[in-house]
Amino acid sequence: MSKVVLITGGSSGIGKSIGEFLFKKGFVVYGTSRNPEKVLNSIFPLVALDVRNAESIKSAVAKIIATSGRLDVVINNAGVGITGPLEEIPMEEIKNNFETNFFGPIEVMKSVLPQMREQRSGLIINITSIAAYMGLPYRSVYSASKGALELITEALRMEVKSFGIEITNVAPGDFATNIASGRYHAPVINGSAYEKVYGETLATMNEHVDAGSNPNEMAEFIYKIMQQKKPNVHYKVGAFMQKFSIVLKRALPDKVYEKMLMNHYKL
């Protein structure tokens, strides 16, 4: 029997690449989109789901279970970027980022756990970010929301292990997707104390995404994790130096690592 997979945010970017890869491998794949009727090129079905709306999540999960009778793998992929000096990011944008990147995945997990517990099996993969391992300048909110998801996954996987359910984090580095176009950018304000350095940092961040790895690498990595009986707590995917930056953070004194980041961002 083919395993049933749910991927939030499956209409573009990494989510779409993962969905297409798994669909071609013979999995029963359901992606999600806030407006699936507007997506005309998906090779796997998309269901309506907004991770900021609990009822939307419950309805989508119930529809998939009613159609397929089970749910084997859930990939919490939906997320949004956000940049800006913390002082200048509107509070409503900070809350929206946490609703999408943190509270949304929690609601998805709460909705699928009863089915997985009944099956005595299931795998949840939370897509976080290498940015979750460090507070990055002008990406403070993104680092915080993804870091929170990393930690809650650590705790939850211990709570559900006795039910035969596995949960893991996958932290990607920069991949060549359209994430920059959907990211909230706090505007560069003329005359702001942050105007020059934030404007330069924003341009650097966009260049990193444009030069990022092929998202198909992420799809292949997710597939490999799905073949494992006992997945690790954390995985990192991306360029060597991005992954190595996490090793350096653990090894170096805090102020030395901080200075290294400031030099990198020319602060």
ABEGO torsion letter per residue (X at the ends): XBBBBBBBGAABEAAAAAAAAAAAAGBBBBBBBABAAABAABABBBBBBBAABAAAAAAAAAAAAAAAGBBABBBBABBBBBBEBAAABBAAAAAAAAAAAAAAAAAAAAAAAAAAAAAGBEBBBBBBBAAAABBBBGAAAAAAAAAAAAAAAAAAAAAAAAAGBBBBBBBBBBBBBAAAAABBBBBBBBGBAAAAAAAAAAAAAAAAAAABBBAAAAAAAAAAAAABABBBABBBBEBAAAAAAAAAAAABBAAAAAAAAAAAAGX
